[in-house]
Amino acid sequence: MTPLARRLLHASSPAAAGGEPGVLACRLTSRAVVRFAGPEAGRFLRSLLTNDLLLSSSTQQRYAPTPNAPARAPPPAYAALLTPQGRFLYDLFLYRPPPPSQLLDRTGSAPLTGERPKGNQEDEGEDEPGEVLADVDAAEVDELLACFKRYRLRSKVEIDNVSKEFLCWQRFGRNVEHTGPSTQEPEAQSIGWGQGVDHAAESAAQGNGHGWEWFKDPRLDCLGYRGIFPANTIPPLVESDKEADERHYLLWRIENGVAEGSTEIPKGEAIPLEYNFAGLNAISFEKGCYIGQELIARTHHRGVIRKRLMPLIFEDENGQELKQAVAPGSEVVDKESGKKIGTVNTALGSRGMGLLRLEEALKQNSSLAIKDNRDVRVKAIKPDWWPVEWTQMLEQQSAVA
């Protein structure tokens, strides 16, 4: 993250009293929780969504739970539901809760149950989870439910809004990124005496013993950790002075060029590959058929994406950043020719994200501006996480020119 973004995040954060911000946490009020339950829940979702969602249950560690070890659940998956024409409709973070046989009771001292969970076929080794929780755009939850129920037909799956029971949370910030093989929190790993690790304390920090825990964000390491937790509890590692408003998380995503939800990714219009879904681990190009697959596969194998979502900085003629000077929907143009380069889809303070033509946006000495306000200059940023091949050809062409 750049020093500027750290200052912006720090300026109004709850921890602004001393030093640069470390790890912040926020409850995602923009997200709701939907439950897919039934013996065919996994198969139903797999047939509709862009990603190959859930790990095989046979690969998951099984053991009798103890107070000193967290329950083991597969990591969450990020996926999208598309129109038949391959346009974006909804994004979903999908969680497979650990079965009751791996959870502790309310006292935290004994297994909750020794019975096989209803709807799970673990003993047979089949990959058919009986329950999946999905973190979805709260503004679209009613339409999303109606859409999935239309596709349900005779599938044995129940679909319900459980947002009153569960909340979505995110932990993010300068110190949260962790690129090691472990899915555990860096703060949780640091708990212990001397060179040792107190595994009981680590377990308590990672999750709450009942199976609700933090997971690495399935999109990018730099986005931190995400989780679904019961509405009547506060997740572990969420300190009162580090709990932030959701706009801080929005700023963090803007800085990294990651859109989320149908407000930032136009429903029925956006092409997922232009919004970098392939780089965000939201699309599997090996899985079986799903809705809209034909356009996605054809575009991917053609290998040319001419427009992409990029982080933006809004400045005046002197290079000073301008806050609240640009509204979503504003057109970005080449200042010299007046040619449209793209559109701003999200703006917060002096930062934003926009879908721009890469050839013009990444051109050396490019001069971009807002169409209706040429005094606002636009600087397009290529995120560090972008794969080299996304821009390699364009950069070579620019160098030759």
Summary of the structure (lengths in Angstrom):
residues: 401
radius of gyration: 22.3
end to end distance: 31.0
largest distance: 70.8
contacts: 1250
relative contact order: 0.15
helix: 25%
strand: 25%
